[in-house]
Amino acid sequence: MSKRFCPSTGIPSHCNSPTSAGHPHRKKIIDSKQSPFSSYLNYLAYDPELELYLNQDGSLGLLWECSPVIYAGPKTITALEGLFRAGLPKDSVIQLLFHADSHIEPILDRYQNCRSRTETIVSSNTDAVVSFLVEGKKGLQACPNIPVRNFRLFVAVKIPGDTQELKVSKDFARKERTAPLLDIKRQIHETLKAALLSPCHMHPGSLLEWRRRLLNSYPENYPEQNFHTYNPTIPLRKQIINSDTVVREESDHMRILTEIFFG
């Protein structure tokens, strides 16, 4: 049976009928079925010299991973106010993301490597601690089943690429045009350092590794180096979600594996 589509929206004409008028999510569901979920991710490309991301909406992105500060005091808050004095152009967005990451194995590996003594009692104790923490990812009984997590802090800045103050999206090769952007980047980095957040620029390999673990499922013995694989000739958004990852759209959220994402 053939379906007729509205020429302006591409939506099947029967979806505009009175019987579908009461479903506000109908158009969104149809659009998401016609396009892969990766098309909704904004990451597009990366400039290694300037250390900035180009997004598919034409905006520019800066990204740092920081170390969370426990019991941050007034000095930290005051230092972070410098983010609003970094000269960001109009319509820029600053986003702070706090992720309780279940991938704690790298931390445990470093712990094991530091325990270099070979005595049986030392190695047995090390193995017991590691095993306890790995099992704790499911929840610690002694702590009301609170799971063990690696708390990670990300600071992202999105800048309009066509803003009159910068207008550098097509002039990356001209240093005089990128100087204002690099100055903003430097000021934000120094502000995060002043707040004792130990900022570290997040390169594409690290970004892809984080997003891949978050949005896909992998077998136990999957090669670790594959998580960081980055191909600069392929859009970043197309290097994140695996073809066999099932994405389910509900009325007000997306379900990917066991994770739920609200818009």
N, C-alpha and C positions, 0 to 999 in steps of 0.2 A: 504494500500500500504506500503510495507516495505521500509526502508531507509538504505542505505549503509553508513558506517562511515569509515573515515580514521583511521587506527589502531594507528597511532602515536599521533593524535590530538583529536580524538573523534568527529570531526566535520563532518556533513553530506557531502558526497563526491560531491553532486551537488553544494555546496557552493564554491568549488575550480574550478568551470567551468569558461570559459572566460566571461560569462554573469555576474558573480559576482566579477570579478577581480577589477572593478572600485569602489568597496565599501569598504573603509578601515575600517569601523566600523562593518562590517558584522560578523567577528569572535567574537568581543567583545559582540555584541548583542546576539549571539548564546550561548556564554559561560555564560552570565548573566542570560539567561532564563533557563539554565540547573542547575544553582546553586542559592540558595536563596541569597538575598542581604546581609543578616547577615554574610555570609561566607567571604565577602569582608572587614568586620570590623576586626581590628587587635587585639582588646582586648581579652585575653584568660583567665587569672587567676590573683589572687592577693595574695601577701604574707603580712598578717597583721602585723607580727613582724618587717619585714624590711621596710614596707610601700612602696612596689614597685609592679609594674604590670609586668606580663609575657605576651608577645605578641605571636601570632601564627606564626610569622616569626622567632621566637627564640630570639628576642631582648628583652631588659628590659626597662621599662618605669617608669618615675617619673612625678608626676603631682601635680601642685599647683593651687589654685585659689587665685588671688591677688586683691587688691583694686587699681583701676586705679588712677593715679596721674594727677590732672588737672594742666595744665601749667607747666609741668615738665621742670626743668632747667638743666644747664650743670652738676650740682652735681649728678642728677639722672642718666644722661647718662654715666658719668664717673664711677659711682658705678656699673652700669649694665655691663660695660666692664669686670668686674670680672667674668662674666659667661664664658668668653673665657680663663680664667686662673684657672678654677676649676679642671683641670686635666682630662678632658673628653678624652676618647680614640678616635682613628681614626674612621671616618665614623659615629660618633655620630651626632644627630640632635637636635637642640634647636628650639622650635616653640613657638611663642607668638600669642595667639588667642584673638581677641577682639570681643565680642558678644553683640549685642544690643538685650537683652532679653525682650520679651513682658510680661513675667511672673513677674509682679510687686506686686501681691497680698500679699506676705509675708512682704514686706516693708510697705504696707498700714496697714496690721494687727498690726505690731509693732507700727506704728504711732497711731492707734486707742487705743492700750493698754496704751500708754503713756499719753493719754488725759483722765485722771482718774476723772476729775471733772464732777459732775452730773448735773450741771445747764443746763437748756434747751438751752440757747444761745450757750454754749460750745459744747454740743452734736450735735446740729443742724449744727454748723460750721464744726465740724469734719466730719459729714456725707456728707456735701456739698463738702468738699475738696476731700474726698475719691471718691465720685461719679464723680467729675470733672476729676480726674486723671485716673479713669477706662475708662471713655469715651475718654480720651485723647490718649488711646492706638490706636485708629483709626485715630488720627491726631488732633492737636489743631488748630482751625481756626485762632486764634490770632497769631499763629506762622507758617504761610504758610503750615498748615496741617502736621507739623513735629510731629511724634508720640512720646508718652511718652515711654521711655525704661529704663531698668536697665542695665547699661553698665558693663559688666563683663570681667575680664581679666584672662586668663588661661596661665600658663607657663608649657609646656610639654618638657620633655627631653627623647630622645630615644637613648639607648646605645646598640651596638651589643653584644649579649650574648656570642659569641664565641671569643671575642677579647682576644689577648694574655695578655693584661694588667690586665684583670679581670678574664675571664673564670669562672664565678660563676653560670651559669644557672643551673648546676646540683649539686651545692655544697651549697645550701642555708642553710643547717644545720651546716655548718662548719664556725664558726665565723672568723677564720683567713683568709678564702677565700672571705668573704663578707666585710671585713674591708675597702678595697680600694673603694668599691662601696658606702659604708655608708659615707666615708669621702667626696666623690664627692657630695653626696646628702646634707651633712651638709654645704659644701662650697657654693653650689647653694642657699640653704635656707638663709644663712647669707648674701649673695650678694643681694638677693631680699629684705631682711630686711633693708640693708644699703641704698637701693634705695627707701625706704619708701613705699614699695608696700604691706606691711602687708601680707606676704605669709601664706597660710593655706593649709596643705596637703589635697588633695581631695581623700576621701575614695570611695569605690565602690558604696555605696548607693547614694552619691551625684553625682557621674559620671553617674550612670544609670538614676537618676531622670532628669538630664539635657538633656541627649540624648533621653530619652523617650518623653519628652515634645517637643523636636525639631523634632522628626521623626514620631510621631504618633498623632492621634486625639482622644480626650477623651470626654465623656459626661460631662455636667456641674457639676453634683454632684458625680463625680468619687472620691472614697476615697483617700484623700491626702496621707495617709501612704503607699498606694500601689506603689506610684512613687519611693519610696526609698527601696522597697523590693529587697534584694540581697540573692541569693542562691549560696554559695561557691562550691557546687557540680556540678553546671552547668556552662559551658563556658560563660564568660561575654558577648561575642558578640551575644549569643543566648537569652539573657535576655533583649534586647533593642527594637527590632522591633516587633510589634504585627502581628499576622497572618492575620488580616484583613486590614493591611496598604498596600495601592496600590503603587507600585514603577514602574514608567514609565521611560524607557530609551529612550532618544532622541539621535540625531547624536553626540552631543558633551557635553551632560549634563544629569543628572538624575533629574527627577521631583518626589518629594514625597509630597503628598498633595499640598499645595500652595508654597512649598519651591523648589528652583532650586539649584542644587549642580553641580559645574563644577569640572572636574578632573584635 
